[in-house]
Amino acid sequence: MSGRGYENIAEFYDHVLGNSSDEINFVKRKIRKLSPSAKNILELGCGTGNNLYVLEKKFSTRGIDNSPAMLEIAAGKTVNTEYFEEDIINYRSEKKFDVIICLYDTINHLLKYNDWENLFSNTHRNLSKNGIFVFDMNTLFKLELISAISPIVNKSGENILLANIKKRKGNIYNWNLKLFEKKSRGMYKLHETNILETSYEISLIVNKLSEKFKILDISELNSKRINQESERVYFFCRKK
């Protein structure tokens, strides 16, 4: 995930929220299979640079995000990656990319369907011929599920994250994140933020993507077949 909603908890992101190496390794394998000659990658919503840290070993890499705090962490983590503070929806680059990725439900933070459409259009424009677009999303099923079982407590070392996810209106869900930072014996400092997410039916996404992309695969992690209870879905597309 990425965005300005993470500004005041950016320093804790890797330790408490974290990212799974399984996901980026899965995506990297798929990229090598679908585009073996790919040389450069752009990540939309790169956050703290965990994915680009892995990818820059094999590709020329660029990351964009609208959170200065997250970008600062990312820049200190990688060596050869370019970073820019940009809006992922309307980003246009003179440079073309062989692969563009948008992972960890970053796209779910776009609350208007028109923003999803614009992201797809600009991604198509920023890709090289036959370029690959990879993104994942939290499904409506997952957002409803986690709102039903909230609050969720996650402990990392001496810090504690309390996540309370509730439906607001329509298909928009608010993630209230309270990060309790251990300061001294029995004393914690509270860092709090609210992050909004939405999602759409997979069929709707497929119809829009098909206007500009050939959809190569839609699956769960490690190519597991999707079903009505899939929680995170990966889309692998080729520019038409």
N, C-alpha and C positions, 0 to 999 in steps of 0.2 A: 504494500500500500504506500501511497505517497500523498502529498498535498499540504496546504497550509494548516490544516487541522492538526497536523503532527508537529508543528513548530515547537510547542512547549514540552513535548515529550520525545523529541528527536534523539536526545542523548541516551535515552533508555530503550530505543526501538529494537536494536539488535539483541539486547539482553533479555527483554521482557516479552516483546511481541515476536521478534525473531523472524527468520525466513528458513525454509527448508531447502537444503542442498539437493534433495531428491527432485524437486521441481525444476530447478535450472539444469540439472544434469539430464533429466528427461527431455526438456526442450532442446538442449544442445544436441542430443542424439538425433532428435527428429530433424533439426536444421541440417545436420550433416547428411542425413538420408535424403531429404527433400531438395536441398540445394548444396551439393558437395563442393561447388566452386565458389560459394559465398566468401567474400573477403571482408565486408564491413557490416556492422550492426548498429542500429539506433534503438535505444530503449526509451519508451514513453513512460514517464513517472518512475524514474530510476531509484527514487528514495535514497537509502544510504549506500547504494552501490554494490550490494551483495552479488547481484547477477553479473554486473560488469567486471567485478573482480575475477570471476570465473572465466568470462567470455574474452577478456582482453588478452588472455594467454594465446588465443588462437585467431582472433579477429581484430580489425581496427574498430574501435568502439566510441560511441558518443551517447551521452545520457542527458535527458532534459527533465526538469521537475520545477514546480512552482514554490518549493520550500527551500529557502536559503540555508536553513539549519541542516536539513537533510543533505543538501549538496555539499556543504562544508565537510560533513562526515565522509561522504562518498569520495571527495577529492583527496582526503587523507588516507584512504584505503586502497586506491588504485594508483597505477603509475602512468599509464599511457592513454587513459580515457579523457576525452573532451567533455566538459560539462557546461550546460547553459541553463539559466533560469528562464523557463519558457512555459507557456500554456500548451498543454498537450492537444487540446481540441483544434486549435487553429495554426499549429506549428507548420511552417513551410520552409523547406531547406533548398538552397541552390545545389547542394550536394545530394546525389541519389544514393540510396542504401540498398544493399542486396537483401537484408533482413531487417524488419522492424518488429520489436516485441513490446508487449504491454501486459505485465504480469501482476500477480498477487492482488487480484480483484481491483486494480486501479481504475478500470473502466466503470466499475460500479459506482464510483464517486460522481460520475456525470449524471445529474438528476433529470436532465431533459433528453428525450429520445433524439431530438434534433442535434444535440451535442454528440451523441453516438454516431449519427449520420455524418456530421462534419469531420469527426475523427477518422471515420472510414475513408471519406473522400480525400482528406489531406494525406493520409497514410498512403493511399493509392498514388497520389501525386509525388510523394517523396521516395517511392520505391523505384529501383532500377527495373529494366525489362525482365519480366518473369520473376520479380522479387517475391519474397515470402513474408507474410504477415502472420504473427502468432500472438494471440491474446487469450487470457482466461477470464472467467467471470463467476461470481457467486450466483447460484440459481435462486429463483424465487422460493423454491423448496427449502434451501439452506437458510435464507434470511428469515423465513417463517419459523423454521425449526429452532434456530438459535435465539430468536425472540421469545419463544415459548419456554426455553430452559434457562433464560437469563435470571439473575446475574451469574457471570462466570468468573471464577477466581483463578489467577495464574501467578505463581510465585517463582521468582528468579533470584537466587541468592537471598539477600535480606530485603529485597524490594517486592512489592505486591501490586498486581494489577487487578482491578475490579472492572469488568466489562458488563455493562447493562444495555442490552439491545432491545429497543422497543419500536413497534410500528407507529408511525405518525399519521400519515394520510396516504391514500392510494397504496402504491408499492414502495413508499419511501420509509426507510428505517433509520433511526438515530442510534449511533453507537456512542454511549456515554462511557468514556474511559477515565478512570481515576487511578493514577499511579502514586502509590505511597512509597516515597524514597526514605530508606532508613538513614537517619542522621546520627542518632546516638541511642543509648540504651533506653528503650521504651518510647523514643521520639521519632516521628515520621514527618516528612514534608509532602504535602499534597500537590500533585500536578494533575490538572483536569482539562479535558477537552471533549468536544462533541463532533462526531464525524457522521455525515449522512451517506447512505448508500441506497441504490435502487437496482432493480433488475427487470428483465423482460423475458417473455417466452422465447425459447430457443428458435422456434419456427419463424418468429418475427425477425430475429437477428439473421437467420439464414437467408430470408427473402431479401433483406437489404444488402447483405454482403454479396449475394449472387449477382448483383448489378455490376460490380466492379472486380470481383474475385472469383476464381474457381476454388471451391472449398475442397481441400484435399483430405481432411480428417476432422472429426469432432469426437472427442473422447475425454475420459477422466484421466487422472494421473497414470502414467505407464501404459497408455493405450487401452485402458479398461473401457468396455462399452458403456455408453451412457444409458440411463433409464429415468423413470419418473422421480426417483429419489436421489439422483445425482446432485451433489452439493457444489462441486467446482468443475466447470467444463472448459476444456481447451479447444480452441479453434486454430486450425492450420490452413492457411489460404495462400493461393498464388495469384499475383496480379494478372488480370486479363490484358 
